[in-house]
Amino acid sequence: MTEPLISSYKKLLEKVKGILILQSAASVVHWDMETMMPPGAINLRSQQLALLSRIEHKMSTDPEIGKLLEEIMKRPEYDRLNAVQQRNVYLIKKNYDEQTKLPEDLVAEIAKQEAITVDVWKKAKTAKDFSMFKPKLEKLVDLKKKAAEILMAVKETATPYDALIDIYEPKMPSETINKIFGELREGLISLIEKCETAPKQPDVSILKHRVPIDMQRKISKTIAGFVGYDIESKEARGRIDETEHPFTTGYYDDVRVTTHYYEENFTSAIFSTLHECGHALYDQNLNPEWMFQPVGTPCSMGFHESQSRFVENIMGRSREFWIYFLPKLKKFTGNVLSNVDLDAFVFALNQVRPSKIRVEADEVTYGLHIIIRFNLEQDLLGGKITVTELPEVWNQSYKDYLGVDIENDSEGVMQDTHWASGLYGYFPSYTLGNVYSGQILAAMEKDLPEWKNQIAQGSFQDIRQWLIKNIHSYGDLYDPSDLLKKTSGEELSVKPYLNYLNQKYSKLYSF
């Protein structure tokens, strides 16, 4: 390989390194906004985020990046770059082409509006008043539509909504998602009916014990330690904080998770902590040799969700996990859970019951919550419905899909932060992650047939190493469909996930 080619490639990576460092700094500013920021600081914070976005956009659209890309790609020996180097060039060019089409003022305005809209969303949700939220949401939706239309042309997608999905799940068009979600919905509805009509039903009253928040904080720390998310040692690269809506943010050596605690619903914190720790493990275990390179980032949000859902549900709701962890839970809570039976507890944790709140939904009904949001996003970005109509369409969708009545917009259209945060196109990744997790589980069981026994004995080590080797360490070397095929040996399919659910719940519900 010639010196000019290598020299240009190194200069290109140095340019991108600065962008990735700035993004990591912005993530800490976002984290602070959700956890530590005083309520009166939102106006200043929105301007800070707008400026950071403007700086990032300037860095991403630096003409020098364009010149370096051209120099590298036109050289006759370009094909001699290895797979990692070529992937880096591809990812940098993709981002450069997209960002140079987006006006800097639009990027800054969106960032500012997102911060403002999130702040209003929190207040409107508390007040159960969608009318407070509506004007800010309308403005943000209009801004995102402008960006989507621009990105649609450069990404060469069929619709503006597909351009937004591509941000989180590259090369996964809504047409494909509609097909997968259609098959999944059929399977889920069938399973829900079997569970609801089964003679054997769980006693969920055992989950209503009040557990003090200080105890729950200790439980969360123990869970983090079990899965290998270090928040306590001198070399710790993580921490757990509290927020309205749990999330994970960070990069390699500084990855932070948040959770929430409710005295009357102690399992909420347990599963949100498991979920977010699954995300954190992915971010912390990317290939360290690729730090500050585009290839050293997660494959997609769908794959990110596959890791969080694996830790939360496939492992965290398994009987084997509670063989190990229930005695610890009893020790933490003293007399509160002393008389709780293992199998009754596991059955209660896995109750299948249509509900209103996505983040509290069981494994089986969860997919329907996402399908509803996916449908609404398609229609909203496609101009078929307006922001004004969102609450009504939302409420009817919940009646049609889950058979529940929404009493107010805080438990309805305002329950999630995503639309206030401008994350249109993100929701499908949750259920795609569930589907991926089924295929990942099927592949892992071939290599680790004793994984459940290991969990029961209190060890997550082999499982974590398998996930690192087969998913985390690949970073963004492949598009999602290619990584899925490499990991599982198969194309995207709902069958393994539905098989997992049917096997598990037929045993729990005895049908």
N, C-alpha and C positions, 0 to 999 in steps of 0.2 A: 504494500500500500504506500502511496507516495506521501511525502512530507506535507505538501500543500493541502491535500485532502484531510489528513489528520489534524493539521493546524486549524483549518476552517471548522472541522467538527468540534474540536476542543473549545474554540471561541463561541460556537453556537451553544454548547452545553453551559458555558459560563454565563451567557445571557439568561438562559432558562433557570439556572440556579438562583439568580436574584429574584425571579418571579416566584419561585417556589418558597423561598424564604419569606417574601412579602406575604404570600398567601397564608403561611403558617402564623405570621404575626397577626393578620386579620382575623384568623380563627380564634386567637386568644381574646381579641377585642369583642368578637361575637359572644364568646363564652362569658366574658365579664358582663356583657349586656343582659344576659339571661340569669346570672347568678349573683353578682356583687354590686352592680351599678345602682346608685341611688335613683329613686323614681324621677327626680327632677332633672336628670341629666340627658333625657332622651333627645332633646333638640341638638345639643352638642354632639352626642353620639352619632346621630344621623349624619351630621356634617363630617365627622371623622371618617365614617364608613364610606361616604360619598367620595371624600378625598382619596382614601386608600384604593377605592375602585378605579378612580381616575388615574392614579399612579400606576396601578397594575395594568390598566388598559394601555397606557403610554408605553410601558415596558414590553407588553405583549405585541404591540404593533410597531416597535422600533424598526425603521427601515433597514437597519444593519442585519436584523434577523432574516429579512427577505433576501438581502444580498448574499448572506452566508448560505441560505437554503439553495439559492440558485447556483452558487459556486459548487456546492457539494453535489447536487443532483445532476448537473450537466457534465461532471467529470467522467471520462470513460471508465475509470476504475471504481465508480460508485458501487457497482455490484459486488465488489470485494469487501465492502463493509459487512460485519457479521450481523446476525439476526437482531441482536439487541441494539446495535448502532442504527440499523435501518429502521427499526421500530421507533427509536427516539426521533429520527428525522421525520418519519411519517406523522407522529403525534405532534411534533412542533409545527410542522407545516399545516396540519389540520387546524390547530388552534390559531395560528397566524392568519390563515385564510379567513377564518370565521371572525376573529376579533377586528381585523382590518376593515371588515364590512360594517361593523357596529359603530355608530357615532359615539365619540367619547362622552358627549353631553348626555346621551341616552343611557349609557352605562352608569354614569354618576347619578343621574336622576332616579334610576331604578334602585340603586343601592340606598339612596336617601329615603325613597318612598317605602322600601321594605322595612327599614328600621322604624319609621313612623307608623306604618300599618300594623306591625307586630305590637307596638305599644298600645295602639287603640284597640286592637283585638283583645289584649289582656283585660282592658277595662270593660269592653263590651261584653266579653264572656262572663265576667263577674256580675255585670248588671243584667245579663240575659237579654241584651238589647241589640239586635242585628242592625237597627237603623243607625246606631252610633258607628258601626263598623263599615257599613255599606259604601259611603262616599270614598273612603280611603281605599277600600278593596277595588272599587270601580276604577279608580285612577291607576292602581297597580296593574290590574288586568289589562287595561288599555296599553300601558307601557310594555308589558310582557308580550302582548299581541304584536306590537311594532317590532320588537326584537325577534319574535318567532318568524314573522314574515321575511325579515332580512336573512335570518339563519336558514330558513327553508330553501332559499335560492342557492346559498353557498354549500349547504349540506346535501342539496339535491334530494330532498325528501318529498313525499307525496302531499303532505299537509303541513301547515305551521305547527300543529301539535306534535307531529312526528319529529320535527326539528328540536322541540323541547325535550321529548323523550330521549333523543339521541345524546343529550348532555349527560344523562344519567345511565342510559343503557344503549351504548353504541350499536348501530345497525340492527335495532329491534323495532321495526315499524308497528304501528297500531294494528295493521291488518293481521300480523302474526299474533300479537297479543290478544286480539279479539278471538281468534281461533282457539288459542290455548285457554283463555278464560272461559270460553263457551264450553269446552270439554270439562274444565275443572268445575264450573258451576253445576253441571249435570251430576257429576260424581259427588259433589258436596251436598247437594239437596237430597240425593238418595240416602247418603249416610246420616244426615241430620234427621230425616224421617225415621230411620231405624233406631237411632238413639232416643229420640223423643217418645217412641211407642214401645220401647223395651220395658218389660215388667220390672227389671232391676234398675233402680235410680239412685244416684248418690245423695248422701245427707250432707248438704253444704253448710249446715249450721256450725259445723266444727271449724269453719274458716272465719267465723264471726267473732272469735275471741279478740279482745282488745290487747294489743301488744304495744307498750310504750315506745315512743320514737327513738329514745336512746338505745333501747335493746335492738331495734331494727337497724340502727346504724352499725352496731357491732355485727349483726347478721350479714349485712352487705359487705363489710370488710372481710369476713370469713369466706363468703362466696367468691369475692375477687381473688383471694389467696388460693382457693381451690382450683380455679381455672387458670391461674398463672398470671393474673394481672396484678402487678406489684404496686402497692400504694403506700408501703410502710418502711421499706428498707432505705438505706442511705443512697442507694442507686435507683430508687423508684423513678419510673417515667410516667406515672399516672396518679390520678386522684379522683375521689368521688365527692361531688357536691350536690346541692339540692336545687331543683327548679320546678316550674309548673309542668313542663313537658320534657321528659327525659331525652337526652341526646348524647352523642359522642362527637368530639372534635379534636383535631390535633394531627401531628405528623411525627412519625418515628419515635423521637425521644421525649416528646411532650404530648401525650394523648390523654385527654380528660373525659370522664363520663359524669353524667348527672342522673339522679333518680329523684323520686318523691316518696314521702312517707305519710301513711294514714293510719292512725291508731286502730280504727275499726276495720281496716282492710290490709293486714300485714303482708299478705301474699303479693300485693301489687308491687311493693318495693323489691321483693325477692325476684320476681320475674322481670321487672324493668332492669334490675342490676345485672341479672344473667344476660339479658338481651344486649345491654350496652357493653358489657365486658366482652361479648362475642365480637362486637364491632372493634373494640379496642385491641383485641388480640390480632386482628387482621392488620390494623394500622401499625402496630408495633413490630410485627414479624415479617414485614416486607423485606426483600433482599437488601441487606445493609450496603452492599457494593453499589447499589443503584440509587442511593440517597441523593437527592438534588437532580435526578434525571426523570423525565416524563415516564419512563418505563417503570420507575420505582414508586408508582402510585397504584391504588387498587384497580382491579379490572373494570368494575362497574358497581353501581349501587345495588343492582340485583345480586351480584356475588357478595357484596357487603351484607345484605340482608340474609343471604343464605347462611352466613356465619353466625349472625346474631340469633336467627331463628333456630339454627342447629343447637347452639348452647342453651337458649331459653327453653325450647320445646322438646326437641328430640332427646337431649340429655337431661335438661332441667325438670321436665315433667315425667320422666321415666320412673318406674318403680325402683330401679336400681339406684338412682341418685338419692332417693329418699330412704332407702335401706341405710345408706351412709349418713345422710344429712339430717334425718328426723331426730335421731338421738341428740345431735348437736343443737338443733332448734329447741328441743325440750330443755336442754341445759341452759341455753340463753334465756329462755322465758320462764324458768322456774316452774311454778305450779300451773301456769296458764294452759299449757298443752300436755300436761303430764298423763292424762288419760286417753290421748288421741291414738287410735289404732292405725298402723301403717297402711293397710289396704284401703281402709275407709278414707284416710287422708288423701292417698293417691287418687282414688276415685273422685273425691270431691274436687281436687285440683284440676281434674280433667273433665269436669262436667261439660256437656254440650248443651248450650242454651242460647238461643238467639237473643241478642242484647243490643243496646243503643250505642255503646262506647267502643270504638275500635281497639284502643290500647288495653281494654279489659276483656276483649273477646277471647273465646276459647280457640283452640287450634282449628277446629272444623268450620266454625262459622266465620272465622277471621277473613278468609278469602272473599266472602260475599261483601264485607265492608269495603274492601279494596276495589272490587269490581264496580260497586256503586260509584265510588270516587272517580275511577277511570272513565266510566260512562259520562259522568257530569263534566269532567275536564274536556273530553272530546267535544261535547256539545257546546261548552262555554267557549273554548278556543275556536270552534268551528262556526260560531255565531248562531247556533240553533237555540240557545237560551241566553238570558242576560243575568247579570249579578242579582238584580231585583228578584228574579224567578228562582234563584238557587235554593232558598229555604223550602219553598213549596215542592220543588222537584225532589229535593233531598228527602223530605218527609214522606212523600209518596213512594219513593224508591225503597225506603226502609220498611214501609208497610208491605210492598210487593215482594221484596227479596227476603226479609227477615220476620215479617209479621209483627213488627213492633210499632207502637205509636210514639212519635216524638212530641214531648210536651213543651219544650222551649228550645230556642236556637243554640243555647249553650251546650245542650246535650245532642244537638243536631249539627247544623252546618258550621257552627263555630267551635266544634270540639277539638279540632286539630289546628296546629300552628302553620302548616305547610302553605296554604294559600295566602295567608298574611305575610309569610316569608318569601313569597315569589317562587316557590318550588313546584311549578306546574310541570307535569311529566315525571315527577318523582314517585308518586303513589304506586304505579304499576310495578316498581322494583320490589316492593314488599312481597307481593304474591309471586312474582317471578322468582324471588329469593326462596320462597317456600317450595316452589317446584324444583328449583336447582337443588335444594337441600335433600329432597327425596332421592334424586339421582346421585348426589354426593354420598348419602348414607349407603345406598346399594353398592357403590364402588368401595367404600371404606370397609364394609362388612366382609368383603372378599379378602382383604388384607388383615383385618383385625376382627376375626369372628368372635373373640372373647371380650369385645369392648364393653359390653354391659356388665360383665363380672368385674372388670377393672374399675368401673364406676362404683359398683357396690362396695368395693374394697377401698374406695377413697382415692383412686388415682385417675387423673385426667391427662397424665403425661404423654402416653402413647398416642392418644387421640389428638392432642394438641400438636404433636410432632407430625402426625399424618396430615393434618390440615395445613400446617406450615409447608411441608414438602410438596403437597399436591395442589395447593391453592395460593397461600399467602406469598410464597417465595417467587411465584411467577409474575407478581405485580400486574402491570398492564402490558405484558409482552404479547398477549393475545386479546382479540375481541371476545365478548362473553360467549358467543356460540362456539368459538374455537376452543376456549378454555374448558367449557363444559364437555365437549367431545374428548378433549385430552384427559380430563379427570375421570369421566364416567364411561368413555368409549361409545357414547350414544348422542344422537341429536336431541334437541329439546323435546321432552315428553312429560305429560302429567301422570302417566301410569305409575312410575315408582313412588311418587308422592301419595297418590290415592291408595296404592297398595299398602304403604306404611300406615296411613290413617285407618284403613279398613281392618288391618290386622290388629292394630292397637285397640281400637274402639270396640271391635266385636268381642275382644277378650274382656274389656272393662265392663261392657254392657250385657255380655252373655247372649249375643244373638248369632 
